[in-house]
Every structure is written in C-alpha cells, then in structure tokens.
Amino acid sequence: MTTRNELRLLPWSGPEGKPCYLSTDDSDGHMSRLADNIEAVQLGMAAELLEQSLEVLDDEDAELSSLRLLMADLTGALRDALRVATSRGHLLAASEQHPS
C-alpha cells in the first residue's frame, strides 16, 4: 500500500470539492497522462487569464461586472495552479525519497 506522500494529487476535485489522488508507479499510464494534459491546459489557461487581467486593470473605465467576472476566473485559475504546484511538489519529494 502506498502512503499519502506517494499518491499523486490529481488536477480535479471529487464530490464536494474533495481532492482526488492517484496511486500508481506508472508515470506513462493513462490516468497519469490525462492528469499531465489537464495540468498543462490549466496552466495555459491561467497564463492567458493573467494577460487578460492586465488589460482589464489598464482600463480605467472597466465595469464592475467585468471586474467581478475577472475575479471569479482568477480565483479558479489560482486554485488550479496551487493544486498543480502542490501535486508537483509532492511528486518531487517522492522521487527524492525513492530515486530510480
């Protein structure tokens, strides 16, 4: 049985927003590749959102509704980016404990 430190935090949530974990030694398996792809999409979307937010912040006439939508999108992107960073940090720690 793997320990919690050896589990991979997946880039999506389960029921009620609870974290989902993957237990596998196969980094090229279907679920690992799916998680890698979703993480890449999430980080790409966050980068695009950052560019959009800079444009909105430069617009002195931006409407409150635009700012609220931006905040909601930024909150989601930040949540996703933190999950990716946490997952990758755990993977690095696990690989340092068990070098190949």
VOPAGU-2260 file (C-alpha; in pm, 1 decimal, decimal comma):
REM VOPAGU-2260
SITE   aa  ch    i         X         Y         Z
SITE  MET   A    0       0,0       0,0       0,0
SITE  THR   A    1     129,5     346,6     -85,4
SITE  THR   A    2     147,6     625,5     167,6
SITE  ARG   A    3     -27,3     959,1     122,6
SITE  ASN   A    4     309,3    1117,0      28,3
SITE  GLU   A    5     339,3     871,8    -261,9
SITE  LEU   A    6      -4,7     946,6    -400,5
SITE  ARG   A    7     -42,5    1192,6    -685,2
SITE  LEU   A    8    -284,0    1477,3    -625,7
SITE  LEU   A    9    -495,5    1497,0    -939,6
SITE  PRO   A   10    -582,8    1829,2   -1103,9
SITE  TRP   A   11    -955,8    1790,4   -1041,2
SITE  SER   A   12   -1177,4    1759,7    -738,4
SITE  GLY   A   13   -1410,5    1484,4    -637,3
SITE  PRO   A   14   -1753,0    1510,1    -479,5
SITE  GLU   A   15   -1797,2    1809,2    -251,5
SITE  GLY   A   16   -1466,2    1956,0    -370,9
SITE  LYS   A   17   -1258,6    1688,0    -201,1
SITE  PRO   A   18    -915,0    1614,6    -350,9
SITE  CYS   A   19    -863,6    1312,7    -576,3
SITE  TYR   A   20    -545,7    1106,0    -565,7
SITE  LEU   A   21    -386,0     851,9    -798,1
SITE  SER   A   22    -184,0     557,6    -675,0
SITE  THR   A   23      41,4     423,0    -949,4
SITE  ASP   A   24     405,0     356,5   -1026,9
SITE  ASP   A   25     338,7     407,3   -1399,8
SITE  SER   A   26     401,2     771,5   -1487,4
SITE  ASP   A   27     314,1     687,8   -1850,1
SITE  GLY   A   28     -18,8     525,4   -1765,6
SITE  HIS   A   29    -348,5     657,8   -1899,0
SITE  MET   A   30    -451,1     840,0   -1580,3
SITE  SER   A   31    -105,5     992,5   -1531,9
SITE  ARG   A   32    -101,1    1121,4   -1890,4
SITE  LEU   A   33    -456,5    1253,7   -1851,9
SITE  ALA   A   34    -356,1    1439,6   -1534,4
SITE  ASP   A   35     -43,5    1578,8   -1708,7
SITE  ASN   A   36    -254,7    1704,6   -2000,3
SITE  ILE   A   37    -516,3    1864,8   -1775,7
SITE  GLU   A   38    -243,7    2033,9   -1569,5
SITE  ALA   A   39     -92,1    2175,5   -1889,6
SITE  VAL   A   40    -431,2    2308,5   -2000,0
SITE  GLN   A   41    -496,5    2460,9   -1657,7
SITE  LEU   A   42    -159,5    2636,5   -1651,7
SITE  GLY   A   43    -205,8    2758,5   -2008,6
SITE  MET   A   44    -547,0    2899,3   -1923,3
SITE  ALA   A   45    -400,3    3072,9   -1617,4
SITE  ALA   A   46    -132,9    3237,1   -1834,7
SITE  GLU   A   47    -398,4    3361,5   -2078,4
SITE  LEU   A   48    -612,1    3488,1   -1792,1
SITE  LEU   A   49    -316,6    3677,8   -1649,6
SITE  GLU   A   50    -276,0    3861,2   -1981,1
SITE  GLN   A   51    -647,9    3941,8   -1988,3
SITE  SER   A   52    -639,5    4068,3   -1630,3
SITE  LEU   A   53    -355,8    4308,2   -1712,2
SITE  GLU   A   54    -566,5    4451,5   -1994,8
SITE  VAL   A   55    -870,0    4496,9   -1767,0
SITE  LEU   A   56    -657,4    4659,6   -1496,8
SITE  ASP   A   57    -520,7    4906,6   -1752,3
SITE  ASP   A   58    -876,9    5003,2   -1849,8
SITE  GLU   A   59    -977,8    5280,3   -1611,8
SITE  ASP   A   60   -1336,2    5255,7   -1740,8
SITE  ALA   A   61   -1372,2    4881,8   -1673,1
SITE  GLU   A   62   -1719,4    4798,1   -1545,6
SITE  LEU   A   63   -1775,8    4640,1   -1207,7
SITE  SER   A   64   -1932,7    4334,4   -1372,6
SITE  SER   A   65   -1615,1    4282,5   -1577,7
SITE  LEU   A   66   -1403,3    4309,4   -1266,9
SITE  ARG   A   67   -1620,3    4060,2   -1077,9
SITE  LEU   A   68   -1604,1    3811,6   -1364,7
SITE  LEU   A   69   -1228,7    3858,1   -1378,2
SITE  MET   A   70   -1201,4    3792,4   -1003,7
SITE  ALA   A   71   -1408,9    3475,1   -1032,8
SITE  ASP   A   72   -1193,4    3349,0   -1320,7
SITE  LEU   A   73    -871,5    3442,0   -1140,5
SITE  THR   A   74    -988,3    3263,5    -825,9
SITE  GLY   A   75   -1048,9    2943,1   -1021,3
SITE  ALA   A   76    -717,7    2969,7   -1204,7
SITE  LEU   A   77    -530,3    3032,3    -880,1
SITE  ARG   A   78    -698,7    2730,5    -717,5
SITE  ASP   A   79    -597,6    2512,8   -1014,2
SITE  ALA   A   80    -240,1    2646,6   -1021,6
SITE  LEU   A   81    -198,1    2582,0    -648,4
SITE  ARG   A   82    -326,5    2226,6    -692,8
SITE  VAL   A   83     -76,3    2168,4    -976,0
SITE  ALA   A   84     208,1    2315,4    -768,9
SITE  THR   A   85     113,3    2102,7    -467,7
SITE  SER   A   86      90,8    1789,7    -680,3
SITE  ARG   A   87     425,0    1850,9    -849,2
SITE  GLY   A   88     587,0    1931,4    -515,5
SITE  HIS   A   89     466,4    1600,1    -375,6
SITE  LEU   A   90     594,7    1417,9    -685,8
SITE  LEU   A   91     938,1    1579,4    -646,3
SITE  ALA   A   92     954,1    1489,3    -278,2
SITE  ALA   A   93     852,2    1129,9    -351,5
SITE  SER   A   94    1111,9    1097,5    -631,6
SITE  GLU   A   95    1382,7    1231,3    -399,5
SITE  GLN   A   96    1288,2     972,0    -135,4
SITE  HIS   A   97    1286,4     688,0    -389,5
SITE  PRO   A   98    1539,1     770,7    -666,4
SITE  SER   A   99    1515,4     549,8    -975,8
